[in-house]
Amino acid sequence: MFCYPEHIDGEMRKLFARLSAERLLRGLSAGEFARRSAHVLAELNAIHPFREGNGRAQLTYLTLLAARAGRPLALERMDPDAMLAAMVASFKSNEAPLADLIEGLLEP
């Protein structure tokens, strides 16, 4: 179940405060960046702040987060079906497929 609308603001504040405390995932190894960013993306998805376009907004956010952390993504390698399956798995508390997918998209 997605976050109730009345809790979106508070949950977004908590998520971004934790992310800020983690220095926006800067300085992490590729594997650790993939694992932590998968968790952030899963949380953002569960908060579900937009009525339409969550997937597009989340992918854009992930791209910006990765670039700012010095871990740019090669989105041309992304398989949309695999991304959807990984996001569904992360919503069911299995973030490993999403972390693996993100790690595979990281530029060398």
C-alpha positions, 0 to 999 in steps of 0.5 A: 500500500502506498503512503496516505496523502496526508503523510506524504510531506512528513515521509518525504522530509524524513527520507530526504533528511536521512539522505542528507545525513548520508551526504547524498550517497557521495563517497560510497563504493559502487556496490554500496551506492547501488544498495543505498540508492535502491533503498532510497528509490524504494522508499520514494516509490512507497511514498508515491508523491505524484498521482501520475509519472512516479516512475519517470520522476523517480528515474530522473531523481535517481539519475541526478542523485547518481551524477551528484554522487559521482556515479553517473548512470548509463541509462541506455543499458536499462531494460524497462521491463527489468526496472519495473520488475525490480521496482515491484520487488522493492515494494515487496521488501526485496531491494536486491534486484533493484540494487543489482540493476542500478549497479549494472547501470553505473558508468565504470 
